[in-house]
Amino acid sequence: MTVEVIRKNCIGCGACVQTCPFDALDLVDGIAVVDPEKCTDCGACVAVCPTMALSLEGYRKPEETVKKAEEVIKEFKPKDPIVNAYFGVWVLIEQSYGEIADVSWELLGAGRRLADDLGVDLAAVLLGYQVKDKVNLVYEYGCDKVFLVDDPVLKDYRTDPYSITLAMLIDKYKPEIVLMAATTQGRDLAGHVATKVGTGLTADCTELKIEEESRLLLQTRPAFGGNVMATIVCRNHRPQMASVRPRVMAMPERQEGRTGTLVEEKTEIKEEEVFTKILEFIAQGGSAVYLDRADVIVAGGKGLGTKENFQYIFDLADALGGTVGASRAAVEAGWIDVIHQVGQTGVTVRPKVYIAVGISGAIQHLVGMQTADVIVAINKDPDAPIFKVANYGIVGDFQKLLPLLTESFRQKLGS
Ligand SMILES: Cc1cc2nc3c(=O)[nH]c(=O)nc-3n(C[C@H](O)[C@H](O)[C@H](O)COP(=O)(O)OP(=O)(O)OC[C@H]3O[C@@H](n4cnc5c(N)ncnc54)[C@H](O)[C@@H]3O)c2cc1C
């Protein structure tokens, strides 16, 4: 006796495939198929099937579950079997020599919400070398499962071994959603993987949501130079792949002691097949500006009028122990280096306090800073759009206001 599939009831959701502890089920043309050699009649798949498409002698479902299943079958509109074969939400954990980038936790927070809305598992994919000790930390940021590939060929980030390994995992396990960081590494990897698995990719998303009826991932990002927010869906290919910049999504709480299931996999690629070799790492010189990690940012714009006037911004930032940001117009005027630029083509920031001085509030600037906890705008034009997103606004000339503010903070903070 093995589990029987009632084909007319099967909607190809894949819940049974994901649940079976013995790998005894698969989806063939969108319909569940049982491997009698592997099936142990444990009943796990029968319990989880939402449409009573699996039966096992002696197994009885509670009456209300049976009623619900009948409703699901009645309402069900058949979909593309290929799309239906994909199940679950994945987040790629970005790490460099074992140090995990914070954006990975932010993505796990976003992934958790999507997985809960879909009623599926959230899994993380950890690729690297000697990174197994990080698995427990990954669970603590909210995932149910970790797919780990720990191999010397993955020690340094290189496009081929990483993209081949991730594409191989996607082909094998078929997640419906894959989220990656829109960092230098993530941008390189996401496009290669999407091409390899034959799906689309929405880069630099600012919002991710599930459309209730269709279960599609709604991927929102700025388009046409940031003047419109476009919501993109990937209807006919899987997985639905999206990348998100650091600091766009909120950091989830770490839940110490939270645990999950570890799936260890192997990569197919060998070192001798990789053409790129890392010979040496040379750290970038000059002073680094960690805008994306700053708690306080004082940013200056074109309204400052001259390069020299940026000193007002540096003085206030210094008094507050903050970091200096800038609008693109100020960068293009040659007043400050591009590493200070905040916005769509600069850095996305999420500080506790963002003080915008002489910045009008163009949409391309706002998309990079509007999730700051508190926004203070200083502008001589009372109708400047920046005031629409500001919690506090001061209308006036920065040359009069900034020295007063700087002095007052210096006295109060003893800075
Ligand atoms: C594809 C694309 C990508 C872009 N990416 C970015 C980006 O990443 N980041 C970005 O910032 N922009 C970006 N931009 C440019 C953006 O559209 C705006 O042009 C830019 O943000 C304007 O900078 P600003 O506010 O400093 O200058 P302005 O718009 O010229 O505003 C200057 C402000 O200073 C005020 N002011 C003048 N004098 C004083 C004074 N004495 N005291 C107080 N206030 C004063 C004025 O009232 C005015 O509101 C992008 C544009 C495009 C098309």
The ligand as a Gaussian input file, in Angstrom:
#p B3LYP/6-31G(d) Opt

LIG

0 1
 C       18.257000      59.201000     -13.780000
 C       18.486000      60.220000     -12.708000
 C       19.075000      59.810000     -11.523000
 C       19.293000      60.743000     -10.510000
 N       19.858000      60.319000      -9.334000
 C       19.979000      61.204000      -8.326000
 C       20.511000      60.793000      -7.057000
 O       20.924000      59.645000      -6.860000
 N       20.574000      61.699000      -6.081000
 C       20.165000      63.024000      -6.235000
 O       20.265000      63.791000      -5.263000
 N       19.680000      63.428000      -7.419000
 C       19.595000      62.568000      -8.468000
 N       19.148000      63.020000      -9.659000
 C       18.976000      64.463000      -9.867000
 C       17.694000      65.015000      -9.318000
 O       16.680000      64.906000     -10.302000
 C       17.853000      66.510000      -8.931000
 O       18.317000      67.213000     -10.050000
 C       18.824000      66.740000      -7.779000
 O       18.510000      65.914000      -6.703000
 C       18.721000      68.198000      -7.342000
 O       19.671000      68.461000      -6.363000
 P       19.443000      69.629000      -5.329000
 O       18.183000      69.409000      -4.577000
 O       20.690000      69.749000      -4.537000
 O       19.362000      70.915000      -6.264000
 P       18.143000      71.842000      -6.631000
 O       17.016000      71.061000      -7.146000
 O       18.725000      72.915000      -7.488000
 O       17.680000      72.451000      -5.250000
 C       18.408000      73.396000      -4.507000
 C       17.542000      73.812000      -3.324000
 O       18.292000      74.655000      -2.477000
 C       17.423000      75.662000      -1.992000
 N       18.261000      76.819000      -1.607000
 C       18.914000      77.701000      -2.425000
 N       19.606000      78.582000      -1.709000
 C       19.398000      78.279000      -0.391000
 C       19.848000      78.841000       0.833000
 N       20.678000      79.911000       0.846000
 N       19.440000      78.304000       1.985000
 C       18.591000      77.229000       1.999000
 N       18.131000      76.638000       0.854000
 C       18.539000      77.159000      -0.321000
 C       16.484000      75.941000      -3.122000
 O       15.278000      76.528000      -2.650000
 C       16.279000      74.568000      -3.718000
 O       15.138000      73.934000      -3.146000
 C       18.921000      62.094000     -10.691000
 C       18.312000      62.498000     -11.886000
 C       18.112000      61.569000     -12.886000
 C       17.428000      61.998000     -14.144000

